[in-house]
Amino acid sequence: MKYTVVVTFYNSEKTVRDTIDSVLSQTYDDFEVIMVDDGSTDSTERICKSLLATDSRLSYHRQENSGVSVARNYGIEQATGEYVVFVDGDDKLLPDSLGQYERFLQAHPVDVCFSKFLLVQREAISVQSPLNCKAEAMLFSTVEEKKAITSCLLEGRGFYDFWTYRVRDQVEYPSCIWAKAFKVAYLRREDIEFRKELRRCQDLDFSLRVALQSSNIGFLPVPTYRYVIDEGSLSHKYNPQILHLFDMLIDQINSDLRGVHDKSIWNDLYLQLIFNFGLHAVERGTKNPTSREWKGEMKKVFSLPKYRTAVRKARFRSFRNYKENIKIILFKLHCYSILRHIYQ
């Protein structure tokens, strides 16, 4: 079957060639590549256009700087492949990525296929799995199995530990849009696209809606993607609007979960996610804060209804998530300095 690889760029002149080379070097060759430039101001456009002459499977689209959600939605709209795979402009597909998907999806034509990925941080490379539930399972289709996937997406531990930039044996970061293959007909039928109003955590919102609406999800237990942590990227920088952005995301998740009959997924995992959003907003919403300023910001954020409720209702969880339990205990004891040290 044919695949559509959507590669999104913004000022990626240093990495664009390597990224595209990783796609064109696939062992499986029935695919198209849609390069979407989100209004780059460096030489990304020139490089992309120069690559067009090297392979007829390449196409290029430039848009005004509108965000990655708009860029990805364009890729979905233009896709002619049966499945779409997303690649960020500073990452790479592994050589047999599409071949691995092809072999799995021919046998199991699911709506979306998760896979493992390589996480690269400085000199360390580790194989990561996006799932912490039934990691050996290949297919998820029953209500209970889908609940497990949704719980993974809302799992505070994996989501948050990833953002602390520490390489671990199991980061379990399921909401990333890469390292997945989505059936194009399914996305169009269910009218699932990236919400352009969300400027952060678009992947979590998109993946959650895919999981909630899908009737079958697959897991390919081999790495297909190489992700490099860029600690200078937008997601790791000071952002005074981050609390507002998280509020928007929480409201969207509330809306998505409203139609779920089994409300148990609203409980510990979801509350933990909101709690960690609050901590993240404190750290990224202040610029080089002193301990006193950090404490003041902490009190301000967690006086807001969403975050106050999350802390009040959050319960101690299993020993496996002891770090999350420790964070809750420290917060409730007002040990903000220790909590900040653990966070950093």
Order of alpha helices (4+ residues) and beta strands (2+ residues): beta-alpha-beta-alpha-beta-alpha-beta-beta-alpha-beta-beta-beta-alpha-alpha-beta-alpha-alpha-beta-alpha-alpha-alpha-alpha-alpha-alpha
